[in-house]
Amino acid sequence: MSKHYANAIWEGNLAKGKGVYTLKSNEYKGEYSFTSRFEDNKKLSSPEELIGAAHASCFSMALSHTLDQSGYNPVKIKTEADVTLSKTEGSFSITEILLKTKGEVSGIDENKFIELAEDAKENCPVSKALKGTNVKLEAQLV
């Protein structure tokens, strides 16, 4: 079993407050705010951005492993995660995550790459944790 740690501090009310999160492993700190989460302030982070980073990272690792276990040599997997936060039924929810991945893999055709990418999308630990969210995939072999 592997455990991982992070913490967050929020000061003030929701609309005017501010927050800082820290990753324990390397003491990386980031700031977040109401406007970075619900408006268009892209100078600070948001919980959704962190979820996107976690999902893109996990998926890329899972796809690399799936490719390797299937006899292919993954050179590079690059994944972006577009996380959508929407107001639904009076509250906010993460309604969709679109994983956009490009893989540099020798000896594989695009159809097989997409098949293995779909498998990785369904089986990476972060995807499993987000089962209540609509996760979509765009996969491209480069």
Wavefront OBJ file of the C-alpha trace (Angstrom):
o trace
v 0.000 0.000 0.000
v 1.193 3.494 -0.833
v -0.028 6.666 0.886
v 0.313 10.205 -0.409
v -0.288 13.465 1.417
v -1.349 17.018 0.716
v -2.941 19.735 2.788
v -4.896 22.897 2.174
v -5.653 26.023 4.171
v -8.539 28.372 3.392
v -8.784 31.812 4.991
v -11.887 33.990 4.907
v -15.307 33.553 3.367
v -15.906 31.801 0.062
v -16.158 34.816 -2.229
v -13.276 36.892 -0.848
v -11.117 34.288 0.834
v -7.959 32.666 -0.408
v -6.286 29.313 -0.095
v -2.930 27.592 -0.254
v -2.300 23.890 -0.809
v 0.937 22.058 -0.139
v 2.155 18.735 -1.493
v 4.032 16.975 1.288
v 6.504 15.099 -0.939
v 8.325 18.175 -2.220
v 6.601 20.967 -0.295
v 5.275 22.445 -3.541
v 2.764 25.181 -2.741
v 0.048 26.608 -4.897
v -2.620 29.221 -4.384
v -6.312 29.014 -5.204
v -9.317 31.307 -4.860
v -13.010 31.669 -5.614
v -12.237 33.436 -8.892
v -9.736 30.778 -9.992
v -12.379 28.127 -9.450
v -15.659 29.716 -10.535
v -14.619 32.616 -12.766
v -11.887 33.214 -15.308
v -8.876 33.948 -13.081
v -6.174 31.674 -14.500
v -3.369 33.178 -12.421
v -4.126 30.800 -9.550
v -4.934 27.112 -9.407
v -8.174 25.313 -8.512
v -9.134 21.935 -7.096
v -10.350 20.967 -10.568
v -6.989 21.802 -12.106
v -5.297 19.592 -9.516
v -7.717 16.769 -10.299
v -6.908 17.254 -13.991
v -3.177 17.032 -13.314
v -3.668 13.898 -11.229
v -5.880 12.282 -13.851
v -3.607 13.127 -16.792
v -0.576 11.827 -14.883
v -2.259 8.616 -13.764
v -3.734 7.910 -17.196
v -0.389 8.490 -18.958
v 1.341 6.045 -16.601
v -1.451 3.473 -16.984
v -1.379 3.731 -20.777
v 2.397 3.359 -20.833
v 2.102 0.218 -18.703
v -0.761 -1.206 -20.780
v 1.214 -0.641 -23.979
v 4.336 -2.238 -22.509
v 2.403 -5.250 -21.197
v 0.878 -5.678 -24.673
v 4.311 -5.821 -26.303
v 4.621 -2.242 -27.553
v 7.344 0.270 -26.790
v 5.897 3.560 -25.515
v 8.339 6.378 -26.252
v 6.195 9.262 -25.000
v 2.622 9.745 -23.796
v 1.361 13.317 -23.508
v -2.066 13.841 -21.942
v -4.114 16.950 -21.258
v -7.179 16.861 -19.023
v -10.018 19.337 -19.539
v -12.080 19.322 -16.340
v -15.566 20.862 -16.497
v -17.133 22.309 -13.354
v -20.842 22.993 -13.876
v -23.783 24.081 -11.794
v -26.280 21.242 -11.737
v -29.414 21.008 -9.618
v -28.456 23.990 -7.492
v -24.886 22.968 -6.679
v -21.585 22.556 -8.461
v -20.241 19.271 -9.778
v -17.400 18.064 -11.935
v -19.530 16.950 -14.854
v -16.914 15.903 -17.384
v -13.239 15.221 -17.845
v -11.881 15.020 -21.369
v -8.528 13.267 -21.585
v -6.680 14.256 -24.760
v -3.692 12.017 -25.286
v -1.034 11.712 -27.940
v 1.206 8.692 -27.952
v 4.527 8.116 -29.601
v 4.681 4.316 -29.737
v 6.661 2.109 -32.067
v 5.124 -0.871 -33.840
v 1.419 -0.190 -33.180
v -1.435 0.884 -35.425
v -3.865 3.630 -34.444
v -6.824 1.305 -33.804
v -4.854 -0.820 -31.337
v -3.502 2.316 -29.672
v -7.037 3.669 -29.186
v -8.210 0.288 -27.833
v -5.416 0.199 -25.256
v -5.983 3.870 -24.388
v -9.660 3.124 -23.655
v -8.572 0.273 -21.389
v -6.176 2.570 -19.528
v -8.917 5.206 -19.186
v -11.227 2.687 -17.528
v -8.602 1.140 -15.273
v -6.243 3.842 -14.035
v -6.731 4.427 -10.285
v -7.820 8.065 -10.698
v -10.454 7.097 -13.300
v -11.748 4.499 -10.867
v -11.937 7.126 -8.116
v -13.910 9.411 -10.447
v -16.517 6.837 -11.563
v -19.338 9.335 -10.962
v -17.890 11.669 -13.606
v -18.303 11.382 -17.363
v -14.753 10.704 -18.574
v -14.183 10.991 -22.314
v -11.085 10.203 -24.334
v -9.498 11.546 -27.504
v -6.495 9.403 -28.418
v -4.089 9.996 -31.266
v -1.002 8.110 -32.346
v 1.807 10.437 -33.443
l 1 2 3 4 5 6 7 8 9 10 11 12 13 14 15 16 17 18 19 20 21 22 23 24 25 26 27 28 29 30 31 32 33 34 35 36 37 38 39 40 41 42 43 44 45 46 47 48 49 50 51 52 53 54 55 56 57 58 59 60 61 62 63 64 65 66 67 68 69 70 71 72 73 74 75 76 77 78 79 80 81 82 83 84 85 86 87 88 89 90 91 92 93 94 95 96 97 98 99 100 101 102 103 104 105 106 107 108 109 110 111 112 113 114 115 116 117 118 119 120 121 122 123 124 125 126 127 128 129 130 131 132 133 134 135 136 137 138 139 140 141 142
